[in-house]
């Protein structure tokens, strides 16, 4: 088994983001992949894509929150979006599980890592998605499908 390192140029959220500009500044972010739809802006603690756009020079919105189903087509769109964004890049969903799953999937694909390596690293890092069997399966499946 190889040695898969924690992603360093991609940052995901671990909870709601109270101040998008401060979040971007702290990460020294050049770009942001926002995974939420506009409904999230209406929710308590939510934020809009406009606030993301105001916080960083470059951003992309690939809506991936429920009711959107996580599948390989969505993973392809997310990976393609990340390929286009300059680093360091923020990747955020509502509270972190989906964004962390994508960060580890992307880093694993770029490193040529196995699902076991990626999931072991995510567990060691206590990535938010590691508590979700659905998200772990999605990462493992797409490491295979997209590599």
C-alpha positions as CSV (number, residue, x, y, z in Angstrom):
1,X,0.0,0.0,0.0
2,X,1.3,3.5,-0.9
3,X,1.5,6.5,1.2
4,X,-1.5,8.9,0.6
5,X,-1.1,12.3,2.3
6,X,-3.8,14.6,3.6
7,X,-4.9,17.1,0.9
8,X,-3.1,20.5,1.4
9,X,-4.3,22.8,-1.4
10,X,-8.0,22.1,-0.9
11,X,-9.8,23.1,2.3
12,X,-13.3,21.9,3.3
13,X,-15.6,23.2,6.0
14,X,-16.3,21.5,9.3
15,X,-19.6,23.2,10.2
16,X,-21.6,26.3,9.1
17,X,-19.5,29.2,7.8
18,X,-20.5,32.4,9.7
19,X,-18.3,34.8,7.7
20,X,-17.4,33.7,4.2
21,X,-14.8,36.5,3.7
22,X,-13.0,35.6,6.9
23,X,-13.1,31.9,6.0
24,X,-11.5,32.6,2.6
25,X,-8.9,35.0,4.1
26,X,-7.9,32.5,6.8
27,X,-7.3,29.8,4.1
28,X,-5.6,32.3,1.8
29,X,-8.0,31.0,-0.8
30,X,-7.6,31.8,-4.5
31,X,-10.9,30.1,-5.4
32,X,-14.0,28.4,-4.0
33,X,-16.1,25.5,-5.2
34,X,-19.5,25.9,-3.5
35,X,-21.7,22.8,-3.4
36,X,-25.0,24.4,-2.2
37,X,-28.0,25.5,-4.0
38,X,-29.7,28.9,-3.4
39,X,-32.1,27.3,-0.9
40,X,-29.3,27.2,1.5
41,X,-29.1,31.0,1.6
42,X,-32.7,31.0,3.0
43,X,-31.9,28.6,5.9
44,X,-30.7,29.7,9.3
45,X,-26.9,29.8,9.2
46,X,-27.0,29.4,5.5
47,X,-25.1,31.5,2.9
48,X,-25.5,32.4,-0.7
49,X,-23.3,31.9,-3.8
50,X,-23.1,35.7,-4.0
51,X,-21.3,35.8,-0.7
52,X,-18.9,33.2,-2.0
53,X,-18.3,35.3,-5.2
54,X,-17.6,38.3,-3.0
55,X,-15.0,36.5,-0.9
56,X,-12.7,35.1,-3.6
57,X,-11.4,36.0,-7.0
58,X,-12.7,32.8,-8.7
59,X,-15.5,30.5,-7.8
60,X,-17.8,27.8,-9.2
61,X,-21.1,26.5,-8.0
62,X,-21.9,22.8,-8.6
63,X,-25.1,22.2,-6.7
64,X,-24.6,18.9,-4.8
65,X,-26.8,19.2,-1.6
66,X,-30.0,17.2,-1.0
67,X,-32.1,16.4,-2.9
68,X,-29.3,16.1,-5.5
69,X,-28.1,12.5,-5.5
70,X,-24.4,11.8,-5.2
71,X,-23.5,9.7,-8.3
72,X,-20.7,9.4,-10.8
73,X,-22.0,12.1,-13.1
74,X,-22.1,14.6,-10.2
75,X,-18.5,13.5,-9.2
76,X,-17.4,14.1,-12.8
77,X,-18.8,17.6,-12.7
78,X,-17.2,18.4,-9.4
79,X,-13.8,17.0,-10.4
80,X,-13.9,19.0,-13.7
81,X,-14.8,22.2,-11.7
82,X,-11.8,21.6,-9.3
83,X,-9.5,21.0,-12.3
84,X,-10.3,24.6,-13.5
85,X,-9.9,26.5,-10.2
86,X,-6.6,27.9,-9.0
87,X,-5.2,26.8,-5.7
88,X,-5.5,27.1,-2.8
89,X,-9.2,26.2,-3.1
90,X,-12.1,26.1,-0.7
91,X,-14.6,23.3,-1.2
92,X,-17.8,23.7,0.9
93,X,-21.2,22.2,1.5
94,X,-23.6,23.0,4.3
95,X,-21.6,21.6,7.2
96,X,-18.8,19.5,5.7
97,X,-19.5,15.9,5.0
98,X,-20.1,16.2,1.2
99,X,-17.3,18.7,0.7
100,X,-14.8,16.6,2.7
101,X,-15.8,13.5,0.6
102,X,-15.1,15.4,-2.6
103,X,-11.7,16.8,-1.3
104,X,-10.5,13.3,-0.5
105,X,-11.9,11.8,-3.7
106,X,-10.1,14.5,-5.8
107,X,-6.8,14.2,-3.9
108,X,-7.0,10.4,-4.2
109,X,-7.6,10.5,-7.9
110,X,-4.7,13.0,-8.5
111,X,-2.4,10.8,-6.3
112,X,-3.5,7.5,-7.9
113,X,-4.4,6.3,-4.4
114,X,-6.6,3.3,-3.7
115,X,-9.9,3.6,-1.9
116,X,-8.4,1.9,1.2
117,X,-5.5,4.4,1.3
118,X,-7.9,7.4,0.9
119,X,-10.4,6.1,3.5
120,X,-7.6,5.3,6.0
121,X,-6.2,8.8,5.6
122,X,-9.7,10.4,6.0
123,X,-10.3,8.4,9.1
124,X,-6.9,9.4,10.6
125,X,-7.8,13.0,9.7
126,X,-11.3,12.7,11.2
127,X,-12.8,14.0,7.9
128,X,-16.5,14.7,8.4
129,X,-17.6,12.2,5.7
130,X,-16.0,9.3,7.4
131,X,-19.1,8.8,9.6
132,X,-21.4,8.3,6.5
133,X,-21.4,4.9,4.9
134,X,-23.1,6.5,1.8
135,X,-20.3,9.0,1.4
136,X,-17.5,6.5,2.0
137,X,-19.1,4.3,-0.7
138,X,-19.4,7.2,-3.0
139,X,-15.7,8.1,-2.6
140,X,-14.6,4.4,-3.1
141,X,-16.8,3.9,-6.1
142,X,-15.7,7.1,-7.8
143,X,-12.0,6.5,-7.1
144,X,-12.5,3.3,-9.2
145,X,-14.9,4.8,-11.8
146,X,-13.0,8.0,-12.5
147,X,-9.3,6.8,-12.3
